[in-house]
Amino acid sequence: MIGGMLIMYDLFAVPLQAFNPPETPALLAMDWITLVFWTVNVGASLTTGYVQEGNTIMDPHLIAQTRGSAAQSCQFARYEPGAGYPK
């Protein structure tokens, strides 16, 4: 539920950064909250297994290989340096 709310926030806040809005304490706090949440989420996603051919895979190495595919690489786009990080 928190992730969904932060996605909604990011949908509005990230495009608005193109217009250089003034930095307010509330926006700065939200930038840090979203940055920390999504950073922790990358690590937490390695603890979420998947089912392959009827077997539940819980090995973090295999999960990382699956999550590291091209389809999953868009998750890391938010972590590109200079992509709206708090100053």
Secondary structure, DSSP 8 states (H G I E B T S, - for coil): -HHHHHHHHHHHHHHHGGG-----HHHHHHHHHHHHHHHHHHHHGGG--EEETTEEE--HHHHHHHHTSGGGGGGGGGGSTTSS---
